[in-house]
Amino acid sequence: MTFKAGLRLLSLLMCFCMLICVFASCGQSAEPDKSSETQGDQTPETTESESEKGQEAETDWYEPTGHSGKPYEGKTFGVLAFTNDTSYYWHDTDFLIAGDITGDILTDAVFQRYNYVVEHTGVDIEIENEVSMDQNTTFVSAILDGKDQYHLVNLSTQKMFNMATRGYLVNVLNLDTLQLSAPWWDQNAKEQLTIGNKLFGLYGDLGIMARKTLGIISFNKQELKNRAPDVDIYEVQNNKQWTIDYFAELAERIADDLDGDQVMTDNDLFGVVYQGDAMPVAFICAGIRFVGKDENDLPYLNFNNERTIDCIEMLASLLYDTDVARSSSAQAPKIENHSATFRSEHAVFDIGEFHSVINNRVLEWDFGVVCYPMFDELQSNYMTCINPHVASTGTVPNTITDYDFVAYMLDELAAAGKNYLNGAFYDIVLTSRAVRDEQSKATLDLVSEHVIYDLGYLSSWGISELMRGLVNSRSKDFVSKYGSEEPRIEAKIKDTVDAIKILVD
């Protein structure tokens, strides 16, 4: 049967309400029917209408061009991933393979992706599960021993830069047959993360861990309606009026001393809760770039200017008033956990990440999702970014000997990730189950389209620490803080640039 014929058959089966049967027959096979890539959405807690929406949302099947037959059949592709499942969020579920279909949407999608690629390519994929987030010991030992045992290593973004400057990673732009312009690779990352025209990490549909960390803001729909009945937050966002100043005024308006004791405590209602990472992310979402790049694609500091100072003032009005906003990482007064405060209905807005949307599924009350605010109404669009401390990037160790084989498998895994993982995590887990209104779905689509990879924030040069230090101490004294840190930051940038310049392609 051809692919198109398979789609026609699937449509007929859906018309006769036999979707569950299709799933049961396809989900167990090593190479599932390509017309059913979202078939994992069959759990007891998923309604039929949600499942049908998931099926309709993803109708394309992605395959690398020019990959015919099984040219590498019998070879082994080694993966090193952080898969300590004591934390649902901060590990690579992308490579944690179950023994069979389990009924969990994401787990089954990972299982299906793995089995599809193994059968489709004839390549054995060996996955080593690193139980510590610090993969340095295992990874570096293999590099120093010259072992060609790993072809893909998932490192946190900051560790990726560290390993690159030590000469342990391949410049992926040298993988000549890698289809980097394909839709399963993030084009923003490809363009923005180069240093000296070298790129050492891959983002896209190879995995969903980085996607979990995209910055968003959740809000309590009923509480917002009660306290600001004239505000349609989605209309404000759609009209590009959702700015830092608007957010600050709204947060102040809705905060409430519930017990009337004239002191804001955990028993009252805050307008917004957050943690220190909100500051650098808010800067990026406001269109500020910590570093620029010169004609040689080399980074330089770029944010000591009037716009930055203005942004500090605006963010201070939003985040520093402890009668309105509370942080879980600032000096006292503080809260223990910003997301827990939100879920206990003691905050209207929670500045967080995509993973918090999944966590909010337990709520019995309705919540919505909006973007980080813009600097002003003149900004071109809403933006977001990843969390560099945990967001995984796919890296290639410099011990590999067959570049074409590695490129072939990376494209196969990423394309299959777009077919399976993207559908399970994004289209179904987020937009069909966790998020409870169409406007929130549109928000998630919106921020996913404008992910910014700012080298200054994602590296370990000290810029992120500078910005978190400001917000955690509730300081507006950017000029002096920047002045004291600038020499150290510039020295770290220079060390990175010098190390990458001497790397041999």
PEBEL-V110809 format. One record per helix or strand. SS is the DSSP state (hx for helix, st for strand). FROM is the first residue (numbers start at 0). LEN is the number of residues. If there is no record, write none. Layout:
# PEBEL-V110809
ss->SS from->FROM len->LEN
ss->SS from->FROM len->LEN
This chain:
# PEBEL-V110809
ss->hx from->2 len->13
ss->hx from->18 len->9
ss->hx from->33 len->3
ss->hx from->47 len->10
ss->st from->75 len->7
ss->hx from->92 len->3
ss->hx from->104 len->17
ss->st from->123 len->7
ss->hx from->135 len->9
ss->st from->151 len->5
ss->hx from->156 len->9
ss->st from->168 len->1
ss->hx from->171 len->3
ss->st from->184 len->1
ss->hx from->186 len->6
ss->st from->194 len->1
ss->st from->197 len->1
ss->st from->201 len->1
ss->st from->203 len->1
ss->hx from->208 len->4
ss->st from->214 len->6
ss->hx from->220 len->7
ss->hx from->232 len->6
ss->st from->242 len->1
ss->hx from->243 len->11
ss->st from->255 len->1
ss->st from->268 len->6
ss->hx from->276 len->9
ss->st from->290 len->3
ss->st from->298 len->3
ss->hx from->305 len->14
ss->st from->324 len->3
ss->hx from->337 len->6
ss->st from->346 len->7
ss->hx from->353 len->9
ss->st from->366 len->4
ss->st from->373 len->1
ss->st from->383 len->1
ss->st from->391 len->4
ss->st from->396 len->1
ss->hx from->402 len->17
ss->hx from->420 len->14
ss->hx from->437 len->12
ss->st from->450 len->1
ss->hx from->454 len->4
ss->hx from->462 len->10
ss->hx from->477 len->24
